Amino acid sequence: MFQIEIGQGGEAVVSGALLISSIEDFYKELAKLFNDGNCSVLDLRGVTEIDTAALQVLIAFKKSLIEINRNVDLIAGSSIREVLGLSGLTKLFRAA
């Protein structure tokens, strides 16, 4: 299970496991936080597990932001950066 909180700098801080069982909720929470225009940083340093479904959500999320001409900076720990690199997703997100 995951949790998203707003950090002191206004970033969306994600912690826990991003797995297929809660992926719909993950996308809805991201959309709610970023569509209002106040958030532009996604902090994944607290993510303990990530599966293919979560990677697909990150792609869909990025695509939805591109459609409204917004960008997102991504902060990730070494294990998540490795997964993003192996999947080619580091090219989609600016590193913060």
C-alpha positions in Angstrom: 0.0 0.0 0.0 1.2 3.5 -0.8 0.7 6.9 0.8 1.0 10.4 -0.8 1.6 13.5 1.3 2.4 17.0 0.4 5.9 17.9 1.6 7.0 21.2 3.1 8.2 22.4 -0.4 4.9 21.5 -2.0 6.2 18.3 -3.6 4.1 15.1 -3.7 5.9 12.6 -1.5 5.1 9.0 -2.2 6.0 6.2 0.1 5.3 2.5 0.4 4.6 -0.1 -2.4 3.3 0.9 -5.8 1.7 -2.3 -6.9 -1.1 -3.3 -9.3 -3.5 -3.8 -6.4 -3.7 -0.1 -5.6 -2.8 1.4 -9.0 -6.1 3.0 -9.8 -6.0 4.9 -6.5 -2.4 5.9 -7.2 -3.3 7.5 -10.5 -6.3 9.3 -9.1 -4.3 10.8 -6.3 -1.6 11.9 -8.7 -4.1 13.5 -11.0 -5.8 15.3 -8.1 -2.5 16.7 -6.8 -1.0 17.8 -10.1 -4.1 18.9 -12.1 -4.7 21.9 -9.7 -1.3 23.3 -10.9 0.2 23.7 -7.4 2.5 20.7 -7.5 5.3 20.1 -9.9 7.6 17.6 -8.1 7.0 13.9 -7.5 9.2 12.5 -4.8 9.5 8.7 -5.0 12.4 8.3 -2.5 10.1 6.6 0.0 8.8 4.0 -2.5 9.8 0.5 -1.4 8.4 -1.5 -4.3 7.3 -0.7 -7.8 5.8 -3.0 -10.4 5.1 -2.7 -14.2 1.6 -1.4 -13.5 3.0 1.5 -11.6 5.5 2.3 -14.3 2.6 2.3 -16.8 0.8 4.8 -14.5 3.8 7.0 -14.5 3.8 7.0 -18.3 0.1 7.8 -18.4 0.5 10.5 -15.8 3.3 12.1 -17.8 1.3 12.0 -21.0 -1.7 13.7 -19.3 0.6 16.5 -18.0 2.1 16.9 -21.5 -1.4 17.3 -22.9 -2.0 20.3 -20.6 1.6 21.7 -21.2 2.9 20.9 -17.7 6.0 19.2 -16.6 7.0 17.3 -13.5 10.3 16.9 -11.8 11.0 13.5 -10.4 13.1 12.7 -7.3 13.8 9.0 -6.8 16.1 6.8 -4.7 18.8 4.6 -6.3 16.6 1.5 -6.6 13.8 3.4 -8.3 16.2 5.3 -10.5 17.6 1.9 -11.6 14.1 0.6 -12.5 13.3 3.8 -14.4 16.7 3.6 -16.2 16.2 0.0 -17.2 12.7 0.8 -18.5 13.8 3.9 -20.4 11.5 6.1 -18.3 14.3 8.5 -17.1 13.9 10.2 -20.5 10.3 11.1 -19.7 11.0 12.9 -16.4 13.3 15.7 -15.5 15.4 14.8 -12.5 15.1 17.1 -9.5 
